[in-house]
Amino acid sequence: MTPPAPPLAVIAAALRRERERAGISLAELARRAGLAKSTLSQLENGTGNPSIETLWSLGVALGIPFGRLVEPPSPGVRVVRAAEQTRLRADHADFTASLLTAGSVHARRDLYILEMEPGQPRQAEAHLPGTVEHVVVAAGRLEAGPAEDRVELEPGDYASFPGDVPHHYEALAPGTWAVLVSEHR
């Protein structure tokens, strides 16, 4: 079995692949995602350090789920060890997302582990139209959902809400973590 590619190499290859599949130039993708062309060029060369927000913007600009940019292709049985997960941090919140698996073209869902601490909440931008987020809290307490309809969740609680509108994740207790399924229609 070959070792997994470093996260930046996976992201770089996925960005090039998806940009070329969409038939758009580097400059056009940078414009659509609201990034500097030099930043996108660095990411495609595997030398940048993208945040969750940057990758979400690129996914939306390409019309693809976030997971397609960060997950390497994988055949057969796949195990993701906790110590080997790629953890991506938010820019303005104590919020980390680890993609466990991205959906196929037919499944169109991504599975994440979210880890967060009380303090600055994660304000997520709207994702692709038709996106629904499903969250199950494993430990701690969490407030999640669209700005006008947030709910408080405790361990074992499940909620689903539209992910195609701005939404919010906020830890209400130390050591909060949850499983998130982002479903793309």
VMD Tcl script that draws the C-alpha trace (Angstrom):
set ca {
  {0.00 0.00 0.00}
  {1.36 3.44 -0.90}
  {1.48 6.07 1.84}
  {-1.04 8.90 1.53}
  {0.07 11.99 -0.36}
  {0.82 15.04 1.77}
  {-2.31 17.21 2.16}
  {-0.89 20.11 0.15}
  {-0.03 17.80 -2.77}
  {-3.58 16.39 -2.75}
  {-5.09 19.90 -2.66}
  {-2.77 21.12 -5.45}
  {-3.62 18.19 -7.74}
  {-7.34 18.50 -7.02}
  {-7.37 22.24 -7.73}
  {-5.64 21.76 -11.09}
  {-7.87 18.81 -11.99}
  {-11.12 20.56 -11.08}
  {-10.13 23.90 -12.65}
  {-9.19 22.16 -15.90}
  {-12.38 20.07 -15.78}
  {-14.36 23.34 -15.45}
  {-12.39 24.79 -18.39}
  {-11.43 28.03 -16.64}
  {-8.14 29.84 -16.31}
  {-6.21 30.38 -13.11}
  {-7.08 34.09 -13.24}
  {-10.79 33.39 -13.71}
  {-10.96 30.92 -10.82}
  {-9.09 33.38 -8.58}
  {-11.60 36.11 -9.54}
  {-14.63 33.87 -8.87}
  {-13.25 32.77 -5.49}
  {-12.18 36.29 -4.46}
  {-8.50 35.31 -4.19}
  {-5.32 36.78 -5.55}
  {-4.08 34.92 -8.64}
  {-0.70 34.49 -6.91}
  {-2.39 32.79 -3.95}
  {-4.20 30.35 -6.22}
  {-0.98 29.72 -8.16}
  {0.80 28.86 -4.90}
  {-1.99 26.46 -3.94}
  {-1.86 24.72 -7.32}
  {1.91 24.38 -6.91}
  {1.48 22.86 -3.44}
  {3.26 25.68 -1.64}
  {0.33 27.58 -0.10}
  {-1.30 27.03 3.27}
  {-5.06 27.25 2.66}
  {-7.63 27.85 5.38}
  {-11.06 26.23 5.44}
  {-12.56 29.49 4.16}
  {-10.20 29.60 1.16}
  {-10.98 26.00 0.19}
  {-14.74 26.53 0.60}
  {-14.55 29.62 -1.64}
  {-12.69 27.62 -4.28}
  {-15.21 24.76 -4.04}
  {-18.14 27.15 -4.47}
  {-16.38 28.91 -7.38}
  {-15.81 25.51 -9.05}
  {-19.32 24.26 -8.22}
  {-17.98 21.22 -6.34}
  {-18.13 19.97 -2.75}
  {-15.27 21.01 -0.46}
  {-14.24 17.39 0.05}
  {-13.30 16.94 -3.57}
  {-10.44 19.39 -3.00}
  {-8.92 17.74 0.06}
  {-9.45 13.99 -0.18}
  {-7.10 11.74 -2.15}
  {-8.69 9.06 -4.35}
  {-9.03 5.78 -2.47}
  {-9.93 2.26 -3.66}
  {-11.46 -0.55 -1.56}
  {-11.42 -0.51 2.23}
  {-10.26 2.79 3.62}
  {-9.20 3.51 7.19}
  {-8.47 7.02 8.43}
  {-6.54 6.85 11.69}
  {-7.19 9.69 14.12}
  {-3.48 10.57 14.21}
  {-3.31 10.76 10.40}
  {-6.32 13.01 9.79}
  {-5.72 16.24 7.95}
  {-6.98 18.95 10.27}
  {-7.87 22.28 8.68}
  {-8.25 25.32 10.93}
  {-10.65 28.23 10.54}
  {-9.21 31.73 10.21}
  {-11.32 33.44 12.88}
  {-12.54 30.72 15.26}
  {-11.15 27.91 17.41}
  {-12.63 25.44 14.93}
  {-10.98 22.52 13.18}
  {-12.49 20.27 10.52}
  {-11.08 16.88 9.52}
  {-12.50 15.45 6.32}
  {-12.93 11.70 6.71}
  {-14.39 11.02 3.27}
  {-15.78 12.93 0.32}
  {-18.75 11.64 -1.56}
  {-18.52 10.30 -5.06}
  {-20.16 12.05 -8.00}
  {-23.27 9.98 -7.22}
  {-23.29 10.17 -3.39}
  {-22.47 13.89 -3.12}
  {-21.76 13.97 0.60}
  {-18.71 14.66 2.74}
  {-18.08 13.33 6.25}
  {-16.10 15.38 8.81}
  {-15.08 15.45 12.43}
  {-15.37 18.96 13.87}
  {-13.35 19.96 16.93}
  {-13.95 23.28 18.63}
  {-13.51 25.24 21.83}
  {-15.60 28.05 23.35}
  {-14.66 31.52 22.21}
  {-14.95 32.80 18.68}
  {-17.78 31.02 16.80}
  {-17.31 29.71 13.25}
  {-19.37 31.80 10.83}
  {-19.66 29.70 7.66}
  {-20.58 31.20 4.31}
  {-23.33 29.65 2.20}
  {-22.23 26.49 0.39}
  {-23.47 25.14 -2.94}
  {-27.25 25.47 -3.56}
  {-29.16 22.55 -2.06}
  {-26.50 21.74 0.56}
  {-27.85 20.28 3.82}
  {-25.67 19.87 6.90}
  {-26.28 17.01 9.36}
  {-24.50 17.19 12.72}
  {-24.30 14.77 15.66}
  {-22.57 15.96 18.84}
  {-20.18 13.41 20.36}
  {-18.87 15.45 23.32}
  {-19.39 18.91 24.83}
  {-22.19 21.25 23.82}
  {-22.71 22.98 20.49}
  {-24.88 25.71 19.04}
  {-25.37 25.29 15.30}
  {-27.57 26.31 12.40}
  {-28.54 29.29 10.29}
  {-28.27 32.66 12.04}
  {-32.03 32.99 12.54}
  {-32.66 29.37 13.59}
  {-29.74 28.10 15.71}
  {-30.20 25.17 18.09}
  {-28.25 23.99 21.13}
  {-27.09 20.37 20.99}
  {-25.66 17.99 23.60}
  {-23.91 14.62 23.20}
  {-26.01 12.27 21.08}
  {-28.22 15.09 19.72}
  {-28.67 15.35 15.95}
  {-29.73 18.35 13.85}
  {-29.93 19.08 10.15}
  {-30.19 22.49 8.54}
  {-29.64 24.27 5.23}
  {-25.96 24.71 4.44}
  {-26.67 26.90 1.41}
  {-27.24 29.93 3.66}
  {-24.77 31.53 6.08}
  {-24.61 29.39 9.22}
  {-22.95 29.17 12.59}
  {-21.06 26.67 14.77}
  {-20.18 27.58 18.35}
  {-18.77 25.40 21.13}
  {-20.53 25.99 24.43}
  {-18.26 23.67 26.43}
  {-14.55 22.79 26.31}
  {-13.61 19.72 24.27}
  {-16.63 19.90 21.98}
  {-16.52 17.65 18.96}
  {-19.12 16.46 16.48}
  {-19.58 14.45 13.31}
  {-20.79 16.47 10.31}
  {-22.22 15.11 7.07}
  {-22.45 17.79 4.39}
  {-24.91 16.61 1.75}
  {-24.77 18.20 -1.70}
  {-27.75 17.82 -4.02}
}
mol new
graphics top color blue
foreach p $ca { graphics top sphere $p radius 0.5 }
foreach p [lrange $ca 0 end-1] q [lrange $ca 1 end] { graphics top cylinder $p $q radius 0.2 }
display resetview
